[in-house]
């Protein structure tokens, strides 16, 4: 089964009853939508939103999943994420340690 890496930024603290980076990562792993999430704090994002340039302090989530689960993962991120339009970028993995890829595949639910 093909592996996919997903990048997503999220706030370090929750907003409007939605999940912050750590809670979002944990929820997605608990739901078996991804095998692992690396949470990298201290990301400063500079972006254009609603006609102006803005800056936000965020965490970067690096999520590992399968091609078969990627669409479900994307939908769930959108449902749980506090941003109106969260960053969700998917990259196919061309290779890796076979034992790790097997673990990844077995950790993601059907």
C-alpha positions as CSV (number, residue, x, y, z in Angstrom):
1,X,0.0,0.0,0.0
2,X,1.4,3.4,-0.9
3,X,2.5,5.8,1.8
4,X,1.6,9.5,1.9
5,X,3.1,12.3,3.9
6,X,0.7,15.2,4.7
7,X,1.8,18.6,5.9
8,X,-0.6,20.7,8.0
9,X,-0.1,23.8,10.1
10,X,-2.2,24.4,13.2
11,X,-2.2,26.8,16.2
12,X,-0.4,25.8,19.3
13,X,-3.5,26.6,21.4
14,X,-7.1,25.8,20.6
15,X,-9.6,28.4,19.2
16,X,-13.4,28.4,19.1
17,X,-13.7,25.0,20.7
18,X,-11.6,23.4,18.0
19,X,-8.5,21.3,18.5
20,X,-5.0,22.7,18.7
21,X,-2.0,21.0,17.1
22,X,-1.2,18.4,19.9
23,X,-4.9,17.5,20.4
24,X,-5.5,17.3,16.6
25,X,-2.5,15.0,16.1
26,X,-3.6,12.7,18.9
27,X,-7.2,12.5,17.7
28,X,-6.1,11.6,14.1
29,X,-3.8,8.9,15.4
30,X,-6.5,7.5,17.7
31,X,-8.9,7.4,14.8
32,X,-6.3,5.4,12.9
33,X,-6.3,7.9,10.0
34,X,-2.5,8.2,10.3
35,X,0.2,6.1,11.9
36,X,2.2,8.9,13.3
37,X,2.2,12.7,13.5
38,X,5.3,14.8,14.2
39,X,4.4,18.1,15.9
40,X,7.1,20.8,15.2
41,X,6.5,23.9,17.3
42,X,7.8,27.4,16.7
43,X,6.7,27.7,13.0
44,X,6.2,31.3,12.0
45,X,3.9,31.5,8.9
46,X,3.7,34.6,6.7
47,X,0.7,34.4,4.3
48,X,-1.9,36.4,2.4
49,X,-5.4,36.0,3.7
50,X,-8.5,38.0,2.8
51,X,-6.5,40.6,0.9
52,X,-3.8,41.3,3.5
53,X,-0.5,39.8,4.6
54,X,-0.7,38.2,8.0
55,X,1.7,36.4,10.4
56,X,0.9,33.5,12.7
57,X,2.8,31.4,15.2
58,X,1.9,27.8,14.5
59,X,3.0,24.2,14.8
60,X,3.8,22.1,11.7
61,X,2.2,18.7,11.6
62,X,3.9,16.0,9.5
63,X,1.4,13.2,9.2
64,X,2.1,9.7,7.8
65,X,-0.7,7.8,6.3
66,X,-1.6,5.6,3.3
67,X,-3.0,6.6,-0.1
68,X,-6.2,4.7,0.7
69,X,-6.8,6.8,3.9
70,X,-5.6,10.2,2.6
71,X,-9.0,11.5,1.6
72,X,-10.6,10.5,4.9
73,X,-7.7,12.1,6.8
74,X,-8.1,15.3,4.8
75,X,-11.9,15.4,5.5
76,X,-11.3,14.8,9.2
77,X,-8.6,17.5,9.4
78,X,-11.0,20.0,7.8
79,X,-13.8,19.0,10.3
80,X,-11.6,19.3,13.4
81,X,-9.3,22.2,12.4
82,X,-10.0,25.7,13.7
83,X,-9.0,27.4,10.5
84,X,-11.5,28.2,7.8
85,X,-9.1,26.8,5.2
86,X,-6.4,24.7,6.8
87,X,-3.2,23.8,5.0
88,X,-3.4,20.2,3.8
89,X,-0.7,19.2,1.4
90,X,-0.2,15.5,0.4
91,X,3.0,14.0,-1.0
92,X,3.4,10.4,-2.2
93,X,6.3,8.5,-0.7
94,X,8.4,6.8,-3.4
95,X,10.3,4.6,-1.0
96,X,11.5,4.0,2.5
97,X,12.6,1.4,5.0
98,X,10.3,-1.6,4.2
99,X,9.8,-2.4,7.9
100,X,8.7,1.2,8.6
101,X,6.3,1.3,5.7
102,X,4.8,-2.0,6.8
103,X,4.3,-0.6,10.3
104,X,2.7,2.5,8.8
105,X,0.3,0.5,6.7
106,X,-0.7,-1.8,9.6
107,X,-1.2,1.2,11.9
108,X,-3.7,3.0,9.7
109,X,-7.3,1.6,10.0
110,X,-9.4,0.3,7.2
